Amino acid sequence: MRPPRAAAEPLPVTILAGFLGAGKTTLLKRILSDPQGTRFGVLVNDFGAINIDAELVVEMGADQISLANGCICCSIRDDLVEATRRLIASDPRPQHVVIETSGVSRPLAVVDALLDEEVRDLVKLDSIYCLVDASELMNLDFASTELAIDQAASADIVLLNKCDLTSEPELEAVEETLRGPIPNVQILRTRFAEVPRDILFPTQERPTQGFDRVRNRFPPADHVHEHVHEHTHEHEEEFERWSWQSADPLDSNKFRDAMRQLPPGLLRAKGILLFADQREGRGIFHLVGKRKSLEQEAGPAPAMSQLVAIGRRGSFDPAALSQLMELCKSR
């Protein structure tokens, strides 16, 4: 079967991984219950494991359902490549693909499948998140612990979930267990799989818009469960947002040097960049966890450079970060 014709823009793919019971499906339900205007395509190993609320389901076909929020869900089963093809060929086409892996699978196996010639030009990896059950990791047997750590090692950010069920000393022991084999791991503590939307899917404004118009500067997403409302304000206070823009062209070499100086506390960042030494096209900067990339996209140059970022409060100096970007300007 011939693969569908590639779109102008490959679809971004977010992978949700983690051991059994870590909270992957809870996080997936959060995303689908509040898509915030994005039409998601969803791939899962076993459709029945989603347990999506009945009111979200519109119609069901062979291994695929349409959801009331405009999203589409498709079972991975034994053929991830074929499921991905079928999902991308859906009408209407999804705007972002979320893959929930099996609790006993490794995320890198999914990444390898997405490099298959049938789909590799149709999708691009946006991020890998691994959920870890803070209350159960230390109780797993040796083989299960090894698998859970292997899953975490493949992730850009580890979501240490169910922190409300664990004491601070126990949380520190779990983090130490993870950081032993994964020294540079980025860990974000969560409860009820509650993750700020701009960490999962960082907002990228259009060149004609100012930062004040972008989702009111990253408001917290609506929550699926009522009991989560109690924790929203406290949870949001854990994070700090930063934004920067400039109409002055940047020097690409200076920016690449600045990438190496970014504070390790940044969890996510994204930017559209205007480079003085590139008359056409735009630079696209992407940071998720410990992974950074800078790519050049064809097309008209943007009117200005714009960046957004989020990190734990106190983990970086916003003024210093802005100054670092100012030094990237072409002189």
TORDREN-446224 format. One record per atom (N, C-alpha, C, O): residue in one letter; x, y, z. Coordinates in steps of 0.001 Angstrom, whole numbers, plus 500000, padded with zeros to 6 digits. Layout:
TORDREN-446224
AXYZ/...
//
This chain:
TORDREN-446224
M500847498805500000/M500000500000500000/M500880501241500000/M501833501338500772/R500554502180499134/R501343503395499057/R501034504303500236/R499874504441500625/P502060504923500808/P501809505835501924/P501104507078501447/P501253507458500286/P500319507743502329/P499654508973501926/P500671510044501581/P501792510039502091/R500276510952500722/R501177512020500310/R501522512902501504/R500649513282502284/A502802513218501635/A503251514007502775/A502667515401502743/A502565516016501682/A502284515901503908/A501773517262504000/A502943518224504041/A504089517819504234/A502644519510503858/A503689520526503895/A504383520525505242/A505591520747505321/E503634520279506294/E504191520258507645/E503965518881508262/E502817518473508440/P505038518152508593/P504845516864509284/P504103517067510601/P504266518090511265/L503293516090510968/L502508516199512197/L503393515965513418/L504147514992513451/P503314516841514426/P504068516600515661/P503484515422516427/P502269515231516465/V504366514636517035/V503960513450517789/V504452513574519221/V505631513833519461/T503547513388520169/T503878513332521589/T503648511907522077/T502585511333521838/I504635511333522756/I504540509966523253/I504369509982524767/I505148510616525479/L503345509282525255/L503106509120526686/L503490507693527057/L502848506736526622/A504535507556527860/A505024506241528243/A504943506090529754/A504586507025530469/G505279504904530222/G505281504671531662/G504786503281532001/G504077502643531224/F505181502824533191/F504821501482533622/F503327501404533927/F502645502424534023/L502836500190534074/L501419499943534331/L500927500739535533/L501545500713536597/G499809501448535361/G499185502161536467/G499824503480536834/G499493504055537871/A500732503975536010/A501432505217536361/A500578506462536146/A500860507507536733/G499535506371535312/G498663507512535087/G498616507992533651/G498170509110533395/K499068507173532701/K499087507574531292/K497677507866530779/K497443508884530126/T496756506979531075/T495391507162530570/T494726508375531215/T493955509071530554/T495005508642532481/T494465509833533137/T494959511086532433/T494185512013532194/L496246511117532099/L496789512272531385/L496182512380529993/L495862513480529544/L496018511258529306/L495415511281527979/L493988511814528036/L493581512602527182/K493233511389529037/K491855511875529181/K491844513375529444/K490958514079528960/R492801513867530192/R492886515314530428/R493062516055529109/R492395517056528845/I493969515546528290/I494244516192527003/I493000516197526131/I492663517219525533/L492314515061526053/L491143514953525180/L489953515720525732/L489123516205524963/S489855515837527042/S488733516557527627/S488874518065527474/S487891518796527595/D490076518529527211/D490308519960527025/D491308520155525890/D492452520540526134/P490884519891524634/P491825519959523509/P492277521370523170/P493260521540522449/Q491589522382523670/Q491963523779523463/Q492152524096521988/Q493116524753521595/G491208523613521176/G491196523958519764/G492054523078518880/G492051523249517661/T492792522137519460/T493639521258518664/T492902519959518349/T492296519356519233/R492954519534517098/R492351518263516709/R493423517184516848/R494335517090516027/F493302516378517889/F494298515354518185/F493968514053517463/F492805513684517300/G495015513378517040/G494915511984516637/G495555511176517738/G496643511526518195/V494917510101518184/V495386509338519342/V495624507892518941/V494775507257518315/L496781507386519308/L497108505983519100/L497360505332520450/L498105505866521271/V496742504182520683/V496943503452521937/V497146501979521616/V496691501490520582/N497832501276522510/N498082499853522281/N496805499028522348/N496649498046521622/D495901499432523219/D494660498680523387/D493549499685523563/D493502500394524568/F492655499753522596/F491594500763522639/F490804500708523927/F490439501744524482/G490539499503524406/G489728499373525606/G490364499995526830/G489667500300527797/A491680500190526809/A492372500736527975/A492148502227528139/A492424502786529200/I491643502880527082/I491466504326527187/I490352504658528169/I490489505552529004/N489239503922528058/N488104504178528934/N487669505646528852/N487424506295529869/I487582506149527620/I487181507532527416/I485718507694527829/I484890506820527572/D485409508825528473/D484040509071528903/D483077508918527735/D483365509351526619/A481928508296528003/A480987507963526939/A480549509175526139/A480331509073524931/E480415510331526797/E479928511504526082/E480920512026525051/E480564512846524204/L482185511548525119/L483170511981524137/L483089511182522846/L483578511635521811/V482480510003522886/V482447509127521730/V481282509482520819/V480134509555521256/V481595509704519538/V480559510013518558/V480214508772517755/V479045508398517656/E481221508134517182/E480974506931516395/E482193506025516475/E483300506478516765/M481979504747516217/M483054503765516343/M483118502932515078/M482094502496514551/G484342502716514597/G484557501858513442/G485556500784513796/G485795500515514973/A486145500165512782/A487131499109513011/A488407499710513580/A489163500385512882/D488626499452514854/D489827499920515557/D489933501437515598/D491013501966515859/Q488849502143515351/Q488932503598515313/Q487606504196515772/Q486538503673515454/I487682505308516530/I486484506010516929/I486676507504516684/I487799508009516700/S485578508193516459/S485594509645516410/S485067510157517738/S484149509574518315/L485647511248518224/L485292511803519517/L484544513105519342/L484687513792518331/A483745513434520338/A482906514626520264/A483719515904520172/A483215516913519680/N484960515891520630/N485795517092520582/N486556517203519271/N487442518048519142/G486226516363518299/G486868516433517001/G488118515592516890/G488757515569515839/C488485514889517975/C489678514057517947/C489347512683517373/C488180512318517234/I490378511941517046/I490235510614516474/I491111509660517264/I492238510001517623/C490603508472517535/C491382507487518284/C491509506221517449/C490540505760516847/C492718505665517420/C492990504481516615/C493856503518517415/C494788503943518098/S493557502224517337/S494320501227518080/S495632500917517385/S495670500747516166/I496715500843518165/I498011500453517609/I498015498959517289/I498446498536516216/R497533498185518232/R497557496730518106/R498959496261517739/R499920496594518433/D499092495487516653/D500390494911516313/D501130495698515236/D502255495338514888/D500540496748514704/D501158497435513576/D501082498933513778/D500132499578513336/L502080499488514444/L502102500920514705/L502188501730513417/L501543502771513286/V502981501253512475/V503153501989511216/V501828502096510471/V501457503178510015/E501115500985510347/E499848501007509629/E498816501853510371/E498045502582509747/A498801501757511703/A497863502570512477/A498169504056512308/A497255504874512203/T499444504400512281/T499830505791512071/T499408506268510690/T498874507367510548/R499644505449509677/R499218505786508313/R497722506072508264/R497282507080507711/R496951505161508856/R495494505274508798/R495024506519509526/R494088507188509090/L495679506826510642/L495285508005511415/L495577509282510637/L494739510183510589/I496749509367510032/I497132510567509293/I496250510763508064/I495996511893507647/A495781509645507484/A494933509721506298/A493490510059506641/A492671510204505734/S493156510188507904/S491789510484508312/S491347511842507785/S492167512730507549/D490068511984507609/D489480513245507165/D488374513632508154/D487361512939508246/P488563514745508905/P489658515702508794/P490945515166509399/P490931514300510273/R492051515701508913/R493370515262509340/R493671515811510734/R493364516971511010/P494260515009511616/P494639515536512934/P495725516601512810/P496436516677511808/Q495832517418513850/Q496857518457513894/Q498030518070514790/Q499116518639514678/H497811517101515680/H498846516645516598/H498507515211516978/H497351514892517257/V499520514347516988/V499316512934517319/V499848512657518721/V500966513047519057/V499040511983519536/V499461511544520864/V499447510022520880/V498437509402520549/I500560509428521261/I500668507969521335/I500803507552522788/I501735507967523476/E499866506726523258/E499984506142524590/E500518504734524435/E499866503872523846/T501710504505524969/T502321503190524819/T501778502219525853/T501162502618526842/S502012500963525612/S501670499941526598/S502535500118527836/S503660500608527746/G502014499722528989/G502755499852530223/G503999498988530292/G504839499179531171/V504130498033529368/V505301497165529375/V506137497343528115/V506953496483527784/S505936498462527404/S506710498712526192/S507741499800526429/S507665500535527413/R508695499898525532/R509754500896525618/R509510501986524581/R509256501673523417/P509580503247524969/P509295504341524036/P510174504330522801/P509720504715521724/L511420503900522929/L512311503928521776/L511852502974520679/L512165503183519507/A511116501931521047/A510564501043520029/A509527501783519187/A509425501560517980/V508759502665519827/V507789503487519099/V508514504463518188/V508124504648517035/V509571505090518703/V510349506030517895/V510914505326516667/V510876505872515565/D511438504114516853/D511976503360515720/D510908503098514676/D511176503182513477/A509687502778515124/A508600502519514183/A508248503770513389/A507912503688512208/L508326504925514038/L507990506174513353/L509056506579512339/L508832507488511540/L510210505919512359/L511250506170511369/L511075505294510132/L511869505372509195/D510038504462510131/D509756503635508964/D509496504519507751/D508906505593507870/E509940504060506582/E509843504882505364/E508407505264505015/E508189506251504312/E507429504504505491/E506041504817505170/E505521506046505914/E504578506691505457/V506123506374507049/V505570507468507852/V506595508513508277/V506216509557508806/R507882508258508060/R508891509141508625/R508836510562508084/R509264511497508760/D508307510740506858/D508177512087506315/D506847512744506691/D506620513915506384/L505971511989507354/L504645512493507692/L504560512986509133/L503655513747509473/V505495512560509980/V505449512914511398/V506811513396511864/V507832513140511225/K506810514100512993/K508059514502513635/K507867514387515142/K506806514726515667/L508891513911515829/L508803513724517272/L508823515070517976/L509770515843517826/D507777515348518746/D507708516589519517/D508283516383520908/D509104517177521369/S507854515314521581/S508318515093522944/S507934513692523411/S506992513079522909/I508703513208524394/I508404511937525053/I508277512208526544/I509207512725527163/Y507132511861527123/Y506910511989528555/Y506743510595529142/Y506041509750528586/C507392510371530261/C507250509089530951/C506665509342532331/C507234510095533122/L505538508720532618/L504940508824533945/L505470507718534837/L505554506558534433/V505821508093536046/V506310507143537048/V505431507265538285/V505189508367538777/D504961506149538776/D504124506118539978/D505026506258541201/D505718505316541585/A505010507441541807/A505888507693542958/A505555506790544131/A506425506502544953/S504324506343544224/S503915505532545374/S504223504050545197/S504131503282546154/E504592503636543966/E504771502208543717/E506144501833543165/E506502500655543182/L506916502791542680/L508184502431542033/L509076501603542947/L509680500625542505/M509164501987544217/M510065501290545139/M509535499913545541/M510252499136546170/N508288499606545183/N507691498315545529/N507745497317544381/N507361496160544552/L508220497751543202/L508261496859542054/L509369495822542220/L510359496053542915/D509182494678541567/D510249493683541575/D511386494165540681/D511268495193540015/F512489493416540670/F513693493865539977/F513438494101538487/F513804495144537946/A512807493125537830/A512589493240536387/A511687494427536055/A511942495155535095/S510630494622536852/S509715495735536606/S510393497074536860/S510161498045536140/T511237497119537898/T511975498354538179/T512912498694537036/T513005499851536626/E513611497683536516/E514517497897535388/E513763498436534183/E514253499336533499/L512574497898533913/L511776498354532785/L511309499794533005/L511387500617532094/A510827500096534206/A510349501448534497/A511477502476534346/A511253503573533833/I512667502127534786/I513808503037534656/I514217503175533198/I514590504260532752/D514146502070532452/D514472502120531030/D513486503025530297/D513882503783529412/Q512212502953530657/Q511215503841530060/Q511536505297530377/Q511459506165529507/A511898505555531639/A512219506924532056/A513450507453531337/A513522508641531024/A514416506585531075/A515650507016530425/A515406507481528999/A516199508250528456/S514315507022528383/S514002507415527012/S513248508734526941/S513057509274525852/A512819509258528076/A511927510413528090/A512684511735528108/A513815511819528586/D512037512751527579/D512555514114527693/D512281514651529090/D513124515327529680/I511100514350529615/I510722514754530970/I510012513588531642/I509124512969531055/V510407513292532875/V509726512273533678/V508688512961534545/V509005513902535273/L507454512497534470/L506363513020535292/L506207512092536491/L505632511009536382/L506722512524537625/L506642511726538846/L505252511919539429/L504989512903540121/N504367510978539148/N502947511133539425/N502567510529540782/N503331509769541376/K501375510884541256/K500813510413542524/K501655510845543719/K501791510116544702/C502217512051543611/C503043512559544711/C502225512824545968/C502780512914547064/D500901512949545815/D500046513170546973/D499938511925547847/D499491512011548991/L500338510777547327/L500245509518548072/L501564509153548741/L501683508074549321/T502554510037548668/T503903509700549116/T504480510823549963/T504214511995549699/S505250510487550956/S505877511487551812/S507092512096551112/S507590511552550126/E507557513221551629/E508710513893551038/E509963513006551074/E510653512918550058/P510282512357552172/P511462511467552156/P511344510356551120/P512331509994550479/E510131509813550952/E509932508759549965/E510093509312548549/E510654508650547677/L509596510532548330/L509757511155547014/L511232511365546698/L511675511117545577/E511978511817547676/E513408512033547465/E514114510717547160/E515043510683546353/A513678509631547802/A514279508323547539/A513976507860546117/A514833507281545450/V512749508118545655/V512382507756544283/V513218508547543286/V513731507990542316/E513351509854543530/E514135510684542616/E515594510251542599/E516239510272541551/E516113509862543750/E517500509389543816/E517653508087543034/E518665507866542369/T516632507226543122/T516651505971542377/T516688506230540877/T517385505532540140/L515946507222540427/L515916507554538997/L517204508239538551/L517710507973537460/R517732509122539399/R518910509896539000/R520195509064539056/R521210509459538483/G520157507926539737/G521343507072539750/G521728506650538342/G522825506973537886/P520845505930537637/P521171505509536264/P520922506602535221/P521405506498534093/I520162507664535592/I519845508731534619/I520226510067535257/I519336510791535704/P521484510417535316/P521921511608536067/P521297512915535594/P521056513810536404/N521032513039534300/N520522514302533750/N519009514313533581/N518467515155532864/V518335513393534231/V516882513300534059/V516185514576534544/V516540515139535580/Q515193515015533778/Q514328516125534175/Q513087515530534831/Q512356514769534197/I512846515868536090/I511719515306536837/I510740516407537195/I511127517451537720/L509471516168536909/L508401517089537269/L507420516345538158/L506806515371537722/R507265516791539401/R506323516144540318/R504892516522539951/R504603517687539679/T504002515536539945/T502608515783539589/T501674515018540513/T502070514064541183/R500423515463540529/R499344514772541216/R498183514641540264/R497847515594539561/F497558513468540227/F496414513228539344/F496785513471537882/F495925513838537082/A498049513272537527/A498538513491536161/A498228514904535675/A497913515109534503/E498316515858536568/E498037517254536228/E499341517913535778/E500265518088536573/V499405518273534507/V500594518881533919/V500176520155533198/V499250520112532388/P500823521289533461/P500477522520532738/P500514522305531226/P501444521692530703/R499512522807530541/R499402522579529102/R500595523126528323/R500970522568527292/D501189524204528804/D502301524777528052/D503596524010528268/D504602524327527633/I503603523016529141/I504716522073529187/I504460520952528186/I505365520552527454/L503243520452528152/L502912519392527205/L502983519884525767/L503591519242524910/F502357521027525510/F502273521575524163/F502557523075524238/F501620523868524331/P503820523476524199/P504140524897524380/P503502525771523319/P503501525431522136/T502960526897523748/T502292527817522845/T503303528536521971/T504337529004522449/Q502995528618520694/Q503832529390519769/Q502947530418519088/Q502084530060518287/E503150531683519396/E502276532690518842/E502590532968517390/E503676532646516907/R501642533562516697/R501841533984515322/R502637535277515317/R502567536047516274/P503411535532514227/P504234536734514196/P503452538024514339/P504010539029514781/T502169538028513976/T501394539254514047/T500787539488515418/T500151540519515636/Q500967538563516344/Q500376538687517659/Q501430539040518699/Q502603538694518556/G500999539730519741/G501888539994520857/G501728538931521915/G500760538171521898/F502675538871522838/F502644537815523852/F501431537943524761/F500952536935525280/D500925539138524966/D499793539309525858/D498528538666525302/D497571538438526042/R498518538373524001/R497309537821523382/R497353536308523294/R496402535687522820/V498444535708523744/V498577534254523621/V497999533580524852/V498648533519525896/R496791533078524733/R496137532358525837/R496289533083527166/R496491532466528212/N496186534412527101/N496274535210528327/N497490534833529162/N497419534662530379/R498622534709528446/R499886534351529099/R499796533023529854/R500080532939531049/F499391531993529111/F499408530626529619/F498553530429530866/F499096530153531936/P497239530563530762/P496404530265531928/P496362528770532172/P496619527997531248/P496047528334533384/P495946526892533642/P494788526291532867/P493746526924532699/A494978525057532393/A493919524381531663/A492780524016532595/A492966523875533803/D491562523859531998/D490435523367532777/D490753521951533219/D491445521215532516/H490248521569534384/H490602520266534936/H489456519280534781/H488279519641534766/V489858518006534664/V488879516955534425/V488146516563535694/V486938516329535669/H488867516490536801/H488270516011538041/H488129517162539031/H489021518002539143/E487017517201539744/E486750518304540650/E487802518402541745/E488146519504542171/H488320517267542206/H489249517339543333/H490570517976542940/H491355518345543814/V490831518112541661/V492076518725541229/V492036520232541428/V493088520853541577/H490849520841541434/H490730522285541611/H491413522761542884/H491938523874542924/E491415521941543918/E492020522338545183/E493511522592545035/E494097523371545787/H494132521914544040/H495580521980543921/H496040522912542818/H497245523099542651/T495129523507542057/T495503524262540876/T496395525445541207/T497454525611540603/H495979526269542159/H496740527479542454/H498138527123542948/H499124527717542514/E498221526164543847/E499508525749544381/E500383525172543278/E501583525439543220/H499765524371542397/H500512523738541328/H501074524781540370/H502234524697539968/E500255525762540005/E500709526780539074/E501823527626539672/E502685528111538939/E501823527812540982/E502873528607541607/E504230527924541529/E505255528560541774/E504254526640541194/E505517525927541078/E506283526324539823/E507475526039539716/F505610526986538859/F506219527241537569/F506323528734537284/F505566529553537805/E507289529047536440/E507488530428536018/E507591530458534497/E508295529648533895/R506875531407533880/R506880531543532437/R507778532703532015/R507933533680532747/W508359532584530846/W509226533624530317/W508939533785528840/W508672532806528144/S508993535011528359/S508806535254526934/S509718536388526495/S510092537242527299/W510070536395525232/W510986537400524691/W510714537550523206/W510429536573522514/Q510804538783522720/Q510657539006521292/Q511487540214520882/Q511742541114521682/S511901540215519625/S512705541319519115/S512592541365517603/S512610540332516933/A512475542571517074/A512452542761515626/A513859542830515045/A514021542821513824/D514881542897515899/D516267542930515428/D516707541522515020/D516535540577515791/P517264541372513835/P517732540040513410/P518802539505514358/P519565540265514954/L518840538187514481/L519796537527515355/L520955536940514550/L520829536661513358/D522059536766515219/D523203536084514635/D523061534596514958/D522998534224516130/S523012533743513936/S522748532317514166/S523853531655514985/S523564530773515793/N525105532056514798/N526196531468515579/N526105531868517047/N526357531052517933/K525743533126517303/K525575533569518682/K524417532827519344/K524483532481520523/F523358532588518575/F522220531883519159/F522589530441519480/F522205529926520530/R523326529783518591/R523750528408518872/R524618528352520125/R524529527409520911/D525460529373520303/D526277529427521520/D525392529634522744/D525634529050523800/A524354530479522591/A523425530720523708/A522674529448524082/A522364529241525255/M522375528590523104/M521689527336523383/M522465526490524386/M521876525774525196/R523778526580524326/R524613525787525243/R524674526402526635/R525151525768527577/Q524189527645526766/Q524232528334528054/Q522869528411528735/Q522741529030529791/L521855527792528146/L520519527857528733/L520508527190530105/L521159526164530300/P519778527764531051/P519730527177532395/P519084525794532370/P518098525594531660/P519616524838533127/P519073523475533115/P517666523380533681/P516991522370533486/G517209524424534386/G515874524378534976/G514745524558533981/G513586524342534335/L515043524950532741/L513982525087531740/L513422523712531397/L514173522772531134/L512097523605531402/L511449522349531059/L511067522310529587/L511261521301528909/R510518523429529098/R510118523496527699/R510359524900527185/R510239525879527920/A510703524982525901/A510869526266525239/A510662526065523750/A510897524986523207/K510216527134523105/K509977527062521674/K510097528453521100/K509737529430521756/G510598528556519878/G510762529884519308/G510776529889517798/G511164528912517157/I510339531024517230/I510477531330515806/I511500532445515716/I511356533475516374/L512545532247514898/L513692533140514945/L513989533776513584/L513909533132512538/L514332535049513641/L514744535818512470/L516260535951512511/L516797536596513412/F516963535350511547/F518411535385511515/F518909536339510430/F518399536341509309/A519905537143510776/A520442538122509836/A521152537462508668/A521158537993507558/D521750536303508916/D522526535637507878/D521702534655507050/D522258533865506287/Q520394534701507196/Q519505533856506405/Q518371534718505874/Q517427535034506597/R518472535093504615/R517524536052504036/R516119535493503913/R515140536236503975/E516023534196503741/E514714533555503623/E514573532482504682/E515561531994505232/G513341532125504958/G513076531085505939/G513147531605507367/G513360532794507602/R512967530710508298/R512965531071509708/R513585529944510519/R513488528773510152/G514206530300511596/G514737529296512498/G513667528844513476/G512890529658513975/I513627527561513747/I512674526996514704/I513473526356515831/I514190525378515625/F513337526922517021/F514041526400518196/F513065525601519044/F511913525990519235/H513554524479519545/H512693523592520323/H513511523003521464/H514590522457521236/L513009523109522683/L513632522487523849/L512562521738524617/L511503522288524922/V512839520486524926/V511959519719525801/V512842518868526683/V513548517982526201/G512802519137527980/G513682518435528898/G515135518716528571/G515554519872528518/K515888517682528355/K517312517832528062/K517609517880526569/K518770517992526176/R516581517796525734/R516784517766524284/R516545519134523669/R515513519760523915/K517501519601522864/K517394520895522194/K517625520718520696/K518396519853520281/S516956521537519889/S517176521476518449/S516945522852517843/S516161523649518359/L517637523119516745/L517463524343515963/L517433523933514503/L518403523380513983/E516318524207513844/E516141523831512451/E515756525052511630/E515249526040512161/Q516003524969510331/Q515653526036509417/Q514472525603508577/Q514511524544507951/E513418526412508554/E512241526141507742/E512215527073506554/E512536528256506669/A511828526528505399/A511718527332504192/A510508528255504272/A509590528021505059/G510512529309503448/G509391530236503410/G509828531643503730/G511021531901503890/P508886532555503827/P509225533949504132/P509799534090505533/P509428533358506450/A510705535036505680/A511301535293506994/A510258535915507918/A509412536674507447/P510290535622509208/P509328536220510154/P509636537701510365/P510737538168510075/A508656538418510869/A508847539842511138/A509723540067512360/A510337541124512501/M509783539081513240/M510566539222514463/M510869537850515039/M510297536843514622/S511773537828516000/S512060536609516749/S511187536572517990/S510996537592518653/Q510658535395518304/Q509770535234519448/Q510078533914520138/Q510165532871519490/L510244533965521457/L510508532753522232/L509623532721523462/L509305533757524045/V509229531512523848/V508496531291525091/V509159530126525814/V509723529237525176/A509093530130527150/A509699529054527934/A508986528934529269/A508307529855529722/I509160527772529887/I508597527519531206/I509571526650531984/I510205525753531429/G509681526928533280/G510526526135534155/G510018526216535578/G509087526968535867/R510617525455536458/R510234525541537860/R510583526920538400/R511629527477538068/R509720527458539219/R509950528791539789/R511256528789540582/R511491527927541429/G512089529771540285/G513369529887540951/G514493529106540307/G515638529201540748/S514192528325539263/S515226527501538629/S515990528258537557/S517009527773537066/F515510529447537184/F516234530262536217/F515911531729536474/F514906532057537105/D516780532603535974/D516625534046536141/D516059534613534847/D516778534679533850/P514781535028534830/P514189535539533592/P514964536713533000/P515137536789531784/A515432537633533852/A516168538792533348/A517476538360532689/A517850538881531638/A518167537405533313/A519418536914532740/A519170536189531421/A519975536274530493/L518053535479531350/L517716534773530119/L517423535769529001/L517848535580527861/S516691536834529340/S516420537874528345/S517716538535527882/S517881538813526694/Q518635538786528814/Q519917539381528464/Q520722538465527549/Q521397538928526630/L520645537159527809/L521341536195526954/L520827536276525522/L521597536182524566/M519512536450525386/M518933536569524047/M519316537894523393/M519547537947522185/E519385538966524191/E519776540264523658/E521186540201523051/E521468540864522052/L522054539408523657/L523412539282523168/L523496538509521863/L524545538478521220/C522386537881521471/C522356537123520216/C522072538014519005/C522167537564517863/K521728539256519254/K521405540157518141/K522623540396517264/K523754540484517744/S522364540498515977/S523446540774515031/S523893542214515161/S523069543127515112/R525164542425515322/R525680543791515527/R526347544322514259/R526837545451514246/
//
